[in-house]
Amino acid sequence: MSCISKMLPKKDILDFIKRYDKTFVIKENIYYAGKAFKTNSVINYLGEMKDDDNLHYDEAEQVFNLLIKYLRGEADVLWDEGKIFFKLLEGAQHEQDSNGGEEEGQEES
């Protein structure tokens, strides 16, 4: 179990998703969270990077901001050879500089 997962229990991850994903619903004790899998995988990825001392605060902050864009439907999460990329969707606001997705946790345009 990663360090971030220890810091963010499942309930907290679900609360994070619920806060930003307007499609998240609970009906009769059933959770409808279409973006939960990718969100959890990104959080686990950050935890693994932190465990390996490869995570810098600025990078983690950028990834969480992009993760919020994903939950709001403004970006998509892509994986390529064990690295994470965020692709802004058409019509989404560009708040951060794009570097063509060359680095982990960076936006693609």
MMTF fields as JSON, N, C-alpha, C and O atoms, coordinates in Angstrom:
{
  "mmtfVersion": "1.0.0",
  "mmtfProducer": "UNKNOWN",
  "numBonds": 435,
  "numAtoms": 436,
  "numGroups": 109,
  "numChains": 1,
  "numModels": 1,
  "chainsPerModel": [1],
  "groupsPerChain": [109],
  "chainIdList": ["A"],
  "bondAtomList": [4, 2, 8, 6, 12, 10, 16, 14, 20, 18, 24, 22, 28, 26, 32, 30, 36, 34, 40, 38, 44, 42, 48, 46, 52, 50, 56, 54, 60, 58, 64, 62, 68, 66, 72, 70, 76, 74, 80, 78, 84, 82, 88, 86, 92, 90, 96, 94, 100, 98, 104, 102, 108, 106, 112, 110, 116, 114, 120, 118, 124, 122, 128, 126, 132, 130, 136, 134, 140, 138, 144, 142, 148, 146, 152, 150, 156, 154, 160, 158, 164, 162, 168, 166, 172, 170, 176, 174, 180, 178, 184, 182, 188, 186, 192, 190, 196, 194, 200, 198, 204, 202, 208, 206, 212, 210, 216, 214, 220, 218, 224, 222, 228, 226, 232, 230, 236, 234, 240, 238, 244, 242, 248, 246, 252, 250, 256, 254, 260, 258, 264, 262, 268, 266, 272, 270, 276, 274, 280, 278, 284, 282, 288, 286, 292, 290, 296, 294, 300, 298, 304, 302, 308, 306, 312, 310, 316, 314, 320, 318, 324, 322, 328, 326, 332, 330, 336, 334, 340, 338, 344, 342, 348, 346, 352, 350, 356, 354, 360, 358, 364, 362, 368, 366, 372, 370, 376, 374, 380, 378, 384, 382, 388, 386, 392, 390, 396, 394, 400, 398, 404, 402, 408, 406, 412, 410, 416, 414, 420, 418, 424, 422, 428, 426, 432, 430],
  "bondOrderList": [1, 1, 1, 1, 1, 1, 1, 1, 1, 1, 1, 1, 1, 1, 1, 1, 1, 1, 1, 1, 1, 1, 1, 1, 1, 1, 1, 1, 1, 1, 1, 1, 1, 1, 1, 1, 1, 1, 1, 1, 1, 1, 1, 1, 1, 1, 1, 1, 1, 1, 1, 1, 1, 1, 1, 1, 1, 1, 1, 1, 1, 1, 1, 1, 1, 1, 1, 1, 1, 1, 1, 1, 1, 1, 1, 1, 1, 1, 1, 1, 1, 1, 1, 1, 1, 1, 1, 1, 1, 1, 1, 1, 1, 1, 1, 1, 1, 1, 1, 1, 1, 1, 1, 1, 1, 1, 1, 1],
  "groupList": [{"groupName": "MET", "atomNameList": ["N", "CA", "C", "O"], "elementList": ["N", "C", "C", "O"], "formalChargeList": [0, 0, 0, 0], "bondAtomList": [1, 0, 2, 1, 3, 2], "bondOrderList": [1, 1, 2], "singleLetterCode": "M", "chemCompType": "L-PEPTIDE LINKING"}, {"groupName": "SER", "atomNameList": ["N", "CA", "C", "O"], "elementList": ["N", "C", "C", "O"], "formalChargeList": [0, 0, 0, 0], "bondAtomList": [1, 0, 2, 1, 3, 2], "bondOrderList": [1, 1, 2], "singleLetterCode": "S", "chemCompType": "L-PEPTIDE LINKING"}, {"groupName": "CYS", "atomNameList": ["N", "CA", "C", "O"], "elementList": ["N", "C", "C", "O"], "formalChargeList": [0, 0, 0, 0], "bondAtomList": [1, 0, 2, 1, 3, 2], "bondOrderList": [1, 1, 2], "singleLetterCode": "C", "chemCompType": "L-PEPTIDE LINKING"}, {"groupName": "ILE", "atomNameList": ["N", "CA", "C", "O"], "elementList": ["N", "C", "C", "O"], "formalChargeList": [0, 0, 0, 0], "bondAtomList": [1, 0, 2, 1, 3, 2], "bondOrderList": [1, 1, 2], "singleLetterCode": "I", "chemCompType": "L-PEPTIDE LINKING"}, {"groupName": "LYS", "atomNameList": ["N", "CA", "C", "O"], "elementList": ["N", "C", "C", "O"], "formalChargeList": [0, 0, 0, 0], "bondAtomList": [1, 0, 2, 1, 3, 2], "bondOrderList": [1, 1, 2], "singleLetterCode": "K", "chemCompType": "L-PEPTIDE LINKING"}, {"groupName": "LEU", "atomNameList": ["N", "CA", "C", "O"], "elementList": ["N", "C", "C", "O"], "formalChargeList": [0, 0, 0, 0], "bondAtomList": [1, 0, 2, 1, 3, 2], "bondOrderList": [1, 1, 2], "singleLetterCode": "L", "chemCompType": "L-PEPTIDE LINKING"}, {"groupName": "PRO", "atomNameList": ["N", "CA", "C", "O"], "elementList": ["N", "C", "C", "O"], "formalChargeList": [0, 0, 0, 0], "bondAtomList": [1, 0, 2, 1, 3, 2], "bondOrderList": [1, 1, 2], "singleLetterCode": "P", "chemCompType": "L-PEPTIDE LINKING"}, {"groupName": "ASP", "atomNameList": ["N", "CA", "C", "O"], "elementList": ["N", "C", "C", "O"], "formalChargeList": [0, 0, 0, 0], "bondAtomList": [1, 0, 2, 1, 3, 2], "bondOrderList": [1, 1, 2], "singleLetterCode": "D", "chemCompType": "L-PEPTIDE LINKING"}, {"groupName": "PHE", "atomNameList": ["N", "CA", "C", "O"], "elementList": ["N", "C", "C", "O"], "formalChargeList": [0, 0, 0, 0], "bondAtomList": [1, 0, 2, 1, 3, 2], "bondOrderList": [1, 1, 2], "singleLetterCode": "F", "chemCompType": "L-PEPTIDE LINKING"}, {"groupName": "ARG", "atomNameList": ["N", "CA", "C", "O"], "elementList": ["N", "C", "C", "O"], "formalChargeList": [0, 0, 0, 0], "bondAtomList": [1, 0, 2, 1, 3, 2], "bondOrderList": [1, 1, 2], "singleLetterCode": "R", "chemCompType": "L-PEPTIDE LINKING"}, {"groupName": "TYR", "atomNameList": ["N", "CA", "C", "O"], "elementList": ["N", "C", "C", "O"], "formalChargeList": [0, 0, 0, 0], "bondAtomList": [1, 0, 2, 1, 3, 2], "bondOrderList": [1, 1, 2], "singleLetterCode": "Y", "chemCompType": "L-PEPTIDE LINKING"}, {"groupName": "THR", "atomNameList": ["N", "CA", "C", "O"], "elementList": ["N", "C", "C", "O"], "formalChargeList": [0, 0, 0, 0], "bondAtomList": [1, 0, 2, 1, 3, 2], "bondOrderList": [1, 1, 2], "singleLetterCode": "T", "chemCompType": "L-PEPTIDE LINKING"}, {"groupName": "VAL", "atomNameList": ["N", "CA", "C", "O"], "elementList": ["N", "C", "C", "O"], "formalChargeList": [0, 0, 0, 0], "bondAtomList": [1, 0, 2, 1, 3, 2], "bondOrderList": [1, 1, 2], "singleLetterCode": "V", "chemCompType": "L-PEPTIDE LINKING"}, {"groupName": "GLU", "atomNameList": ["N", "CA", "C", "O"], "elementList": ["N", "C", "C", "O"], "formalChargeList": [0, 0, 0, 0], "bondAtomList": [1, 0, 2, 1, 3, 2], "bondOrderList": [1, 1, 2], "singleLetterCode": "E", "chemCompType": "L-PEPTIDE LINKING"}, {"groupName": "ASN", "atomNameList": ["N", "CA", "C", "O"], "elementList": ["N", "C", "C", "O"], "formalChargeList": [0, 0, 0, 0], "bondAtomList": [1, 0, 2, 1, 3, 2], "bondOrderList": [1, 1, 2], "singleLetterCode": "N", "chemCompType": "L-PEPTIDE LINKING"}, {"groupName": "ALA", "atomNameList": ["N", "CA", "C", "O"], "elementList": ["N", "C", "C", "O"], "formalChargeList": [0, 0, 0, 0], "bondAtomList": [1, 0, 2, 1, 3, 2], "bondOrderList": [1, 1, 2], "singleLetterCode": "A", "chemCompType": "L-PEPTIDE LINKING"}, {"groupName": "GLY", "atomNameList": ["N", "CA", "C", "O"], "elementList": ["N", "C", "C", "O"], "formalChargeList": [0, 0, 0, 0], "bondAtomList": [1, 0, 2, 1, 3, 2], "bondOrderList": [1, 1, 2], "singleLetterCode": "G", "chemCompType": "PEPTIDE LINKING"}, {"groupName": "HIS", "atomNameList": ["N", "CA", "C", "O"], "elementList": ["N", "C", "C", "O"], "formalChargeList": [0, 0, 0, 0], "bondAtomList": [1, 0, 2, 1, 3, 2], "bondOrderList": [1, 1, 2], "singleLetterCode": "H", "chemCompType": "L-PEPTIDE LINKING"}, {"groupName": "GLN", "atomNameList": ["N", "CA", "C", "O"], "elementList": ["N", "C", "C", "O"], "formalChargeList": [0, 0, 0, 0], "bondAtomList": [1, 0, 2, 1, 3, 2], "bondOrderList": [1, 1, 2], "singleLetterCode": "Q", "chemCompType": "L-PEPTIDE LINKING"}, {"groupName": "TRP", "atomNameList": ["N", "CA", "C", "O"], "elementList": ["N", "C", "C", "O"], "formalChargeList": [0, 0, 0, 0], "bondAtomList": [1, 0, 2, 1, 3, 2], "bondOrderList": [1, 1, 2], "singleLetterCode": "W", "chemCompType": "L-PEPTIDE LINKING"}],
  "groupTypeList": [0, 1, 2, 3, 1, 4, 0, 5, 6, 4, 4, 7, 3, 5, 7, 8, 3, 4, 9, 10, 7, 4, 11, 8, 12, 3, 4, 13, 14, 3, 10, 10, 15, 16, 4, 15, 8, 4, 11, 14, 1, 12, 3, 14, 10, 5, 16, 13, 0, 4, 7, 7, 7, 14, 5, 17, 10, 7, 13, 15, 13, 18, 12, 8, 14, 5, 5, 3, 4, 10, 5, 9, 16, 13, 15, 7, 12, 5, 19, 7, 13, 16, 4, 3, 8, 8, 4, 5, 5, 13, 16, 15, 18, 17, 13, 18, 7, 1, 14, 16, 16, 13, 13, 13, 16, 18, 13, 13, 1],
  "groupIdList": [1, 2, 3, 4, 5, 6, 7, 8, 9, 10, 11, 12, 13, 14, 15, 16, 17, 18, 19, 20, 21, 22, 23, 24, 25, 26, 27, 28, 29, 30, 31, 32, 33, 34, 35, 36, 37, 38, 39, 40, 41, 42, 43, 44, 45, 46, 47, 48, 49, 50, 51, 52, 53, 54, 55, 56, 57, 58, 59, 60, 61, 62, 63, 64, 65, 66, 67, 68, 69, 70, 71, 72, 73, 74, 75, 76, 77, 78, 79, 80, 81, 82, 83, 84, 85, 86, 87, 88, 89, 90, 91, 92, 93, 94, 95, 96, 97, 98, 99, 100, 101, 102, 103, 104, 105, 106, 107, 108, 109],
  "secStructList": [7, 7, 2, 2, 2, 2, 2, 1, 7, 2, 2, 2, 2, 2, 2, 2, 2, 2, 2, 2, 7, 6, 6, 7, 3, 3, 3, 6, 6, 3, 3, 3, 7, 6, 6, 2, 2, 2, 2, 2, 2, 2, 2, 2, 2, 2, 2, 2, 2, 2, 2, 6, 6, 7, 7, 7, 2, 2, 2, 2, 2, 2, 2, 2, 2, 2, 2, 2, 2, 2, 2, 6, 6, 1, 3, 3, 3, 3, 3, 3, 6, 6, 3, 3, 3, 3, 3, 3, 7, 6, 6, 7, 7, 7, 7, 1, 7, 7, 7, 6, 6, 7, 1, 6, 6, 3, 3, 3, 7],
  "xCoordList": [0.855, 0.0, 0.889, 1.864, 0.561, 1.412, 1.17, 0.164, 2.108, 2.045, 0.837, 0.15, 0.581, -0.558, -1.859, -2.795, -1.926, -3.128, -3.343, -4.484, -2.256, -2.385, -2.889, -3.665, -2.442, -2.879, -4.3, -5.026, -4.69, -6.022, -6.776, -6.694, -7.502, -8.304, -9.359, -9.657, -9.916, -10.909, -12.032, -12.478, -12.489, -13.559, -13.13, -13.913, -11.879, -11.383, -11.249, -11.519, -10.835, -10.751, -12.143, -12.322, -13.127, -14.499, -15.028, -15.733, -14.693, -15.101, -14.453, -15.09, -13.194, -12.491, -13.189, -13.406, -13.538, -14.24, -15.595, -15.966, -16.327, -17.67, -17.63, -18.541, -16.586, -16.473, -16.373, -16.895, -15.702, -15.439, -16.176, -16.331, -16.631, -17.295, -18.806, -19.371, -19.444, -20.904, -21.699, -22.906, -21.043, -21.753, -21.741, -22.396, -21.01, -20.924, -22.264, -22.782, -22.83, -24.102, -24.068, -23.389, -24.813, -25.014, -26.519, -27.3, -26.919, -28.328, -28.439, -27.848, -29.194, -29.426, -28.111, -27.974, -27.151, -25.844, -24.99, -24.032, -25.316, -24.508, -23.852, -24.526, -22.54, -21.787, -21.662, -21.221, -22.04, -21.868, -20.782, -21.043, -19.57, -18.412, -17.56, -16.576, -17.935, -17.256, -15.794, -15.02, -15.41, -14.038, -13.202, -12.06, -13.757, -13.065, -11.828, -10.811, -11.884, -10.761, -9.518, -8.446, -9.663, -8.503, -8.031, -6.828, -8.971, -8.592, -7.777, -6.729, -8.252, -7.535, -6.164, -5.184, -6.099, -4.809, -3.806, -2.616, -4.272, -3.38, -2.892, -1.71, -3.786, -3.403, -2.414, -1.459, -2.636, -1.685, -0.334, 0.71, -0.354, 0.875, 1.664, 2.879, 0.98, 1.645, 2.23, 3.329, 1.497, 1.981, 3.243, 4.172, 3.278, 4.476, 5.662, 6.782, 5.411, 6.486, 7.009, 8.213, 6.084, 6.483, 7.302, 8.317, 6.844, 7.566, 8.997, 9.911, 9.187, 10.505, 11.293, 12.366, 10.752, 11.366, 11.543, 12.512, 10.6, 10.633, 9.52, 9.214, 8.915, 7.786, 8.128, 8.485, 8.014, 8.234, 6.88, 5.91, 6.819, 5.565, 4.906, 3.703, 5.689, 5.126, 4.509, 3.449, 5.175, 4.663, 3.365, 2.406, 3.343, 2.133, 0.977, -0.148, 1.248, 0.211, -0.329, -1.537, 0.567, 0.142, -0.722, -1.748, -0.3, -1.068, -2.452, -3.442, -2.536, -3.848, -4.724, -5.928, -4.146, -4.936, -5.446, -6.581, -4.603, -5.039, -6.062, -6.973, -5.912, -6.883, -8.254, -9.278, -8.274, -9.533, -10.148, -11.361, -9.317, -9.826, -10.44, -11.483, -9.786, -10.319, -11.695, -12.635, -11.807, -13.074, -14.172, -15.351, -13.795, -14.77, -15.099, -15.922, -14.457, -14.719, -13.951, -14.304, -12.902, -12.116, -10.846, -10.17, -10.515, -9.292, -9.502, -10.468, -8.586, -8.605, -7.266, -6.257, -7.262, -6.043, -5.599, -6.383, -4.339, -3.773, -2.529, -1.787, -2.312, -1.11, -0.297, -0.853, 1.025, 1.908, 3.208, 3.943, 3.479, 4.7, 4.934, 6.046, 3.884, 3.992, 4.029, 4.217, 3.853, 3.825, 2.424, 1.691, 2.077, 0.74, 0.788, 1.713, -0.23, -0.376, -1.811, -2.727, -2.004, -3.345, -3.521, -2.658, -4.633, -4.942, -6.147, -7.225, -5.96, -7.087, -8.059, -7.661, -9.336, -10.372, -10.732, -10.541, -11.248, -11.621, -12.603, -13.537, -12.376, -13.255, -12.845, -13.402, -11.881, -11.42, -10.523, -9.846, -10.529, -9.685, -8.231, -7.919, -7.343, -5.905, -5.334, -5.069, -5.14, -4.6, -3.112, -2.428, -2.596, -1.186, -0.541, -1.21, 0.759, 1.485, 1.549, 1.699, 1.434, 1.538, 2.94, 3.531, 3.466, 4.76, 4.622, 5.585, 3.433, 3.209, 3.155, 3.256, 2.995, 2.881, 4.201, 4.22, 5.307, 6.615, 6.963, 7.731, 6.42, 6.766, 5.559, 4.413, 5.841, 4.77, 3.934, 4.466, 2.634, 1.754, 1.584, 1.054, 2.009, 1.882, 0.679, 0.218, 0.183, -0.951, -0.466, 0.667, -1.328, -1.123, -2.115, -3.193, -1.796, -2.774, -3.003, -3.794],
  "yCoordList": [-1.186, 0.0, 1.233, 1.302, 2.19, 3.365, 4.353, 4.292, 5.251, 6.261, 7.181, 7.513, 7.591, 8.479, 7.731, 8.317, 6.448, 5.687, 5.64, 5.659, 5.578, 5.601, 6.958, 7.05, 8.023, 9.365, 9.633, 10.429, 8.981, 9.163, 7.832, 7.077, 7.548, 6.329, 6.356, 7.408, 5.188, 5.062, 6.088, 6.654, 6.332, 7.306, 8.7, 9.422, 9.076, 10.379, 10.485, 11.538, 9.407, 9.4, 9.577, 10.346, 8.871, 9.023, 10.435, 10.988, 11.017, 12.402, 13.365, 14.317, 13.118, 13.936, 13.846, 14.862, 12.63, 12.434, 13.124, 13.837, 12.91, 13.49, 15.018, 15.642, 15.602, 17.062, 17.669, 18.756, 16.967, 17.537, 16.866, 17.477, 15.633, 14.9, 14.977, 14.329, 15.77, 15.972, 14.734, 14.677, 13.735, 12.511, 11.46, 10.425, 11.711, 10.783, 10.747, 11.791, 9.539, 9.39, 8.14, 7.161, 8.201, 7.028, 6.768, 7.629, 5.561, 5.17, 3.816, 2.832, 3.777, 2.533, 1.806, 0.615, 2.528, 1.984, 1.516, 0.769, 1.94, 1.624, 2.919, 3.927, 2.878, 4.039, 4.013, 3.012, 5.086, 5.251, 6.311, 7.513, 5.831, 6.72, 6.275, 5.555, 6.699, 6.278, 6.694, 6.101, 7.702, 8.188, 7.718, 8.146, 6.858, 6.417, 5.577, 5.724, 4.71, 3.823, 4.619, 4.417, 5.53, 6.321, 7.244, 7.429, 7.824, 8.706, 7.94, 8.41, 6.773, 5.94, 5.532, 5.51, 5.208, 4.798, 5.955, 5.733, 7.186, 8.352, 8.569, 8.831, 8.462, 8.644, 7.557, 7.843, 6.326, 5.245, 5.501, 5.244, 6.008, 6.351, 7.4, 7.273, 8.44, 9.466, 8.865, 9.232, 7.942, 7.277, 6.488, 6.51, 5.781, 5.018, 5.948, 5.656, 7.074, 8.038, 8.61, 8.796, 8.884, 9.422, 8.382, 8.709, 7.127, 6.053, 5.912, 5.58, 6.167, 6.057, 7.37, 7.482, 8.362, 9.696, 10.362, 11.089, 10.111, 10.714, 11.726, 12.084, 12.189, 13.097, 14.432, 14.497, 15.489, 16.838, 17.488, 17.179, 18.387, 19.038, 19.713, 19.562, 20.456, 21.166, 20.197, 20.466, 19.074, 18.076, 17.457, 17.277, 17.134, 16.556, 17.54, 17.151, 18.815, 19.837, 19.953, 20.075, 19.914, 19.994, 18.783, 18.926, 17.6, 16.392, 16.462, 16.116, 16.905, 17.013, 18.052, 17.838, 19.166, 20.157, 19.588, 19.854, 18.797, 18.163, 17.062, 16.84, 16.383, 15.363, 15.993, 15.401, 17.174, 17.9, 18.224, 18.104, 18.637, 18.893, 17.612, 17.66, 16.472, 15.194, 14.933, 14.557, 15.133, 14.883, 15.838, 15.486, 17.023, 18.005, 17.805, 18.53, 16.823, 16.552, 17.453, 17.561, 18.103, 19.027, 18.388, 18.986, 17.185, 16.509, 15.004, 14.523, 14.272, 12.817, 12.365, 13.055, 11.213, 10.626, 9.527, 8.653, 9.579, 8.58, 7.986, 8.673, 6.709, 6.038, 5.587, 5.075, 5.772, 5.318, 4.847, 5.634, 3.567, 2.954, 3.315, 3.67, 3.22, 3.456, 4.909, 5.211, 5.826, 7.247, 7.785, 7.313, 8.776, 9.351, 10.665, 11.464, 10.86, 12.084, 12.551, 11.74, 13.842, 14.423, 15.135, 15.901, 14.878, 15.534, 16.431, 15.96, 17.733, 18.653, 18.413, 18.237, 18.408, 18.2, 19.522, 20.582, 19.468, 20.688, 21.499, 20.959, 22.805, 23.688, 23.867, 24.718, 23.082, 23.219, 24.442, 24.819, 25.05, 26.211, 25.777, 24.766, 26.558, 26.288, 27.158, 28.341, 26.571, 27.328, 27.087, 27.867, 25.998, 25.676, 25.55, 25.244, 25.787, 25.654, 24.188, 23.313, 23.927, 22.57, 22.343, 23.228, 21.155, 20.83, 19.627, 18.894, 19.429, 18.337, 16.981, 15.964, 16.936, 15.659, 14.931, 13.712, 15.656, 15.02, 14.485, 13.528, 15.074, 14.643, 14.073, 14.319, 13.308, 12.742, 13.858, 14.888, 13.649, 14.599, 15.886, 16.852, 15.936, 17.145, 17.037, 15.942, 18.184, 18.216, 17.922, 18.244, 17.312, 17.23, 18.16, 18.369, 18.724, 19.575, 19.075, 19.658],
  "zCoordList": [0.0, 0.0, 0.0, 0.749, -0.824, -0.948, 0.18, 0.886, 0.325, 1.372, 1.183, 2.148, -0.065, -0.303, -0.002, 0.543, -0.351, -0.033, 1.47, 1.93, 2.249, 3.693, 4.151, 5.102, 3.466, 3.82, 3.325, 3.92, 2.257, 1.689, 1.683, 0.715, 2.751, 2.77, 1.669, 1.103, 1.377, 0.311, 0.453, -0.545, 1.667, 1.894, 1.43, 0.813, 1.732, 1.324, -0.193, -0.771, -0.829, -2.293, -2.885, -3.829, -2.338, -2.824, -2.575, -3.418, -1.43, -1.154, -2.147, -2.597, -2.484, -3.473, -4.829, -5.489, -5.24, -6.514, -6.474, -7.407, -5.395, -5.256, -5.336, -5.88, -4.798, -4.764, -6.172, -6.418, -7.094, -8.417, -9.574, -10.631, -9.401, -10.488, -10.306, -9.425, -11.143, -11.031, -11.449, -11.213, -12.069, -12.459, -11.349, -11.475, -10.274, -9.152, -8.412, -8.014, -8.226, -7.514, -6.641, -6.949, -5.552, -4.702, -4.673, -4.268, -5.11, -5.088, -4.403, -4.848, -3.327, -2.589, -2.276, -2.554, -1.698, -1.314, -2.487, -2.286, -3.708, -4.882, -5.351, -5.566, -5.506, -5.952, -7.469, -8.035, -8.127, -9.561, -9.745, -9.702, -9.949, -10.041, -11.218, -11.045, -12.396, -13.617, -13.692, -14.443, -12.927, -12.993, -11.8, -11.636, -10.986, -9.77, -10.079, -9.4, -11.075, -11.362, -11.746, -11.177, -12.718, -13.148, -12.03, -11.844, -11.287, -10.181, -9.152, -8.711, -8.774, -7.804, -8.337, -7.593, -9.638, -10.204, -10.194, -9.973, -10.432, -10.38, -8.951, -8.733, -7.987, -6.582, -6.149, -5.428, -6.58, -6.273, -6.928, -6.329, -8.161, -8.877, -8.105, -7.948, -7.622, -6.823, -5.551, -5.136, -4.933, -3.722, -3.975, -3.167, -5.112, -5.46, -5.704, -5.285, -6.384, -6.629, -5.312, -5.136, -4.389, -3.081, -2.308, -1.693, -2.349, -1.661, -2.192, -1.437, -3.499, -4.126, -4.068, -4.661, -3.347, -3.256, -4.616, -4.836, -5.529, -6.863, -7.069, -8.206, -5.998, -6.119, -5.476, -4.3, -6.261, -5.761, -5.533, -6.224, -4.565, -4.205, -5.411, -5.625, -6.198, -7.357, -8.355, -8.92, -8.567, -9.504, -8.973, -9.723, -7.686, -7.088, -7.182, -7.495, -6.911, -6.998, -8.422, -8.624, -9.405, -10.8, -11.175, -11.84, -10.745, -11.055, -10.417, -11.06, -9.158, -8.514, -9.221, -9.364, -9.663, -10.409, -11.723, -12.119, -12.407, -13.647, -13.368, -14.166, -12.247, -11.856, -11.615, -11.955, -11.037, -10.851, -12.21, -12.385, -13.176, -14.531, -15.117, -15.768, -14.879, -15.352, -14.731, -15.431, -13.43, -12.752, -13.22, -13.199, -13.634, -14.129, -15.605, -16.165, -16.235, -17.645, -18.594, -19.769, -18.097, -18.909, -19.46, -20.297, -19.004, -19.432, -19.366, -18.773, -19.983, -19.887, -19.325, -19.471, -18.689, -18.14, -19.084, -19.454, -19.47, -20.374, -19.734, -19.032, -19.982, -19.494, -20.69, -21.662, -20.63, -21.696, -21.062, -20.465, -21.195, -20.661, -19.194, -18.802, -18.399, -16.963, -16.554, -15.375, -17.506, -17.193, -17.429, -18.297, -16.641, -16.721, -17.51, -17.365, -18.343, -19.116, -19.0, -18.86, -19.057, -19.076, -20.401, -20.83, -21.036, -22.305, -22.086, -21.723, -22.31, -22.184, -23.313, -24.464, -22.979, -23.986, -24.634, -24.037, -25.84, -26.548, -25.722, -25.13, -25.694, -24.945, -23.497, -22.803, -23.022, -21.629, -21.523, -22.48, -20.352, -20.112, -20.0, -19.372, -20.619, -20.518, -19.418, -19.629, -18.235, -17.116, -16.944, -16.281, -17.544, -17.371, -18.741, -19.727, -18.794, -20.045, -20.437, -19.584, -21.721, -22.234, -22.771, -23.39, -22.529, -23.119, -24.035, -24.258, -24.559, -25.492, -24.835, -25.521, -23.508, -22.824, -22.694, -22.525, -22.769, -22.723, -21.348, -21.245, -20.28, -18.922, -18.216, -18.595, -17.184, -16.382, -15.775, -15.358, -15.728, -15.086, -15.849, -15.301, -17.082, -17.881, -18.803, -19.125, -19.217, -20.136, -21.543, -21.902, -22.331, -23.768, -24.394, -23.838, -25.527, -26.216, -27.611, -28.353]
}
